[in-house]
Amino acid sequence: MNTKKLLLCGLTSLCLTGNITAQQANNEETSYRPNFHFTPKNNWMNDPNGLFYADGVYHLYFQYWPYGNTWGPMHWGHATSKDLVKWEEQPIALYPDRFGYIFSGSAAYDAQNTSGFGEGGKAPAIAIFTYHDPVKEKAGQIDVESQGLAYSLDNGQTWIKYDQENPVIKNPGIRDFRDPKVNRDWINNRWILVLAAQDRAQFYASDNLKDWKYLSDFGVGIGAHGGVWECPDFFPLKVKGSEEVKWVLVQSLNPGGANGGSGTQYFIGDFDGINFTLDKAFIQKLEKDKAVWLDFGRDNYAGVTWAGTPGEQYKRYLIGWMTNWDYANLVPTQTWRGANTVVRQLELVKDANGYRLNTVPVKNLRNYIAKTDIQKKISVKQNAVLVHEGKTDLTQADISLSLKGLKKETYTLVLSNANGDELHFGLDNTNGELFIDRSKSSNATSFHKFTAAVSKAKLSGTQKQVKLRFLLDKTSIELFYNDGEIALTEIFYTKSPFTSLSIEGGQKFDVENFTVNQLNFN
């Protein structure tokens, strides 16, 4: 991009949104700016990066192009939160330099100053990220990507690049070699790093965050491989209700997701300090299903985690980019593009079929409940209105219910408004599937892949009863089945907000414990 144009955009912010008028910007804010999902104030955002916690503050960095609303030369944006729910955007953290653009990566709070960067008793934060060299890329070279390091002595507000030694992990001759995620390996008392290397994950170890030793790789021919592997995360988790520990590899890929485009799968196994080995029961799941998905919706990608606060090292909180590379550059917002999912706690659950990850919205979300309406039991014959128009603000709501007395029929929840927009989701109990159908919900009809297909998640046969919870914002639904056993996340762009919720299908069934939590973020 022309340097003068960059300067003009930076000074005036007029280049941020093309020819958008003030009225259009106001309409976007009212109609599309989420109430409780983080978005940048202006311009393009994609993958979450650099997640760490220090002194009561959670830090979220993200892939950011500050001079346009489609993907461009990447910087690191920055936001902070005290509760993982409400976020405050901060100044840009990292800018491109002579080594290249600042692609995805991670951060860690080096409390014991293993890196030696700390000064005056102040522990440093360490960022490790991918340098993407556009000069090498233009020349057709393979070694375009390498891993750089920066450190901060003010809890992540400003960063000093380790230029005398960057890159700290050089490219070994792999075209797609990126997205390093560093975590503390509490079991082996060192740092562990995983990165994506085209069709596999590679593991590295370090005592000081500066000198990295290659350990092993994982993934060739295992799991989904419909596209390039990206944005891995690797960490130990305790099995819920026990002291047993397993290792989890979260691995995004694009394309090749569960319902097309971007997607995120995961693997569960054991780590001996060098090699990651899959659990035997998990291997059987892969043989049956080919891949195990973190989210079956179209719009949860590149998810990475924070470790728990000090003393809670086996807790994990995940956040994803809430869109899909199939259409991320085309969604109908001009002032900004890109949002994140609600932060979710990961729970490692063991049952008769082995291990699985449950994802549940972070508990602090409940601190924003303004009022709660509960109906213990609603007997339904074919259809019923659950939320009447005007009763609940469905642009910020947390709703849960149980469906009981189910048969081999389809049970559809319908969000609707006066303009004819509808979002359909629920249970196809004939085929044993959860689904979200946004084909009638969208004001964004100019790109076919957005509304072309129904997103589905396979269940284990016909269900007699199910529990559903769903978070509604202005332009998104996050649907959770049976306490987070399955999740589906989808965005939509309606002509006006949804105002009512109904349910239809089935000759006779019951809705129990129908709970509407009205959220308030004003």
Secondary structure as GFF3:
##gff-version 3
##sequence-region A 1 522
A	DSSP	alpha_helix	3	12	.	.	.	ID=ss1
A	DSSP	three_ten_helix	14	17	.	.	.	ID=ss2
A	DSSP	alpha_helix	22	31	.	.	.	ID=ss3
A	DSSP	beta_strand	43	54	.	.	.	ID=ss4
A	DSSP	beta_strand	57	65	.	.	.	ID=ss5
A	DSSP	beta_strand	75	81	.	.	.	ID=ss6
A	DSSP	beta_strand	88	94	.	.	.	ID=ss7
A	DSSP	beta_strand	101	109	.	.	.	ID=ss8
A	DSSP	beta_strand	125	132	.	.	.	ID=ss9
A	DSSP	alpha_helix	134	138	.	.	.	ID=ss10
A	DSSP	beta_strand	145	152	.	.	.	ID=ss11
A	DSSP	beta_strand	160	161	.	.	.	ID=ss12
A	DSSP	beta_strand	177	185	.	.	.	ID=ss13
A	DSSP	beta_strand	190	197	.	.	.	ID=ss14
A	DSSP	beta_strand	201	206	.	.	.	ID=ss15
A	DSSP	beta_strand	213	218	.	.	.	ID=ss16
A	DSSP	beta_strand	228	238	.	.	.	ID=ss17
A	DSSP	beta_strand	245	254	.	.	.	ID=ss18
A	DSSP	beta_strand	263	271	.	.	.	ID=ss19
A	DSSP	beta_strand	276	278	.	.	.	ID=ss20
A	DSSP	alpha_helix	280	289	.	.	.	ID=ss21
A	DSSP	beta_strand	301	307	.	.	.	ID=ss22
A	DSSP	beta_strand	316	321	.	.	.	ID=ss23
A	DSSP	beta_strand	336	337	.	.	.	ID=ss24
A	DSSP	beta_strand	344	351	.	.	.	ID=ss25
A	DSSP	beta_strand	354	361	.	.	.	ID=ss26
A	DSSP	three_ten_helix	363	368	.	.	.	ID=ss27
A	DSSP	beta_strand	369	380	.	.	.	ID=ss28
A	DSSP	beta_strand	383	387	.	.	.	ID=ss29
A	DSSP	beta_strand	396	404	.	.	.	ID=ss30
A	DSSP	beta_strand	410	416	.	.	.	ID=ss31
A	DSSP	beta_strand	422	428	.	.	.	ID=ss32
A	DSSP	beta_strand	433	437	.	.	.	ID=ss33
A	DSSP	alpha_helix	448	451	.	.	.	ID=ss34
A	DSSP	beta_strand	455	458	.	.	.	ID=ss35
A	DSSP	beta_strand	465	473	.	.	.	ID=ss36
A	DSSP	beta_strand	476	481	.	.	.	ID=ss37
A	DSSP	beta_strand	486	491	.	.	.	ID=ss38
A	DSSP	beta_strand	500	504	.	.	.	ID=ss39
A	DSSP	beta_strand	509	519	.	.	.	ID=ss40
###
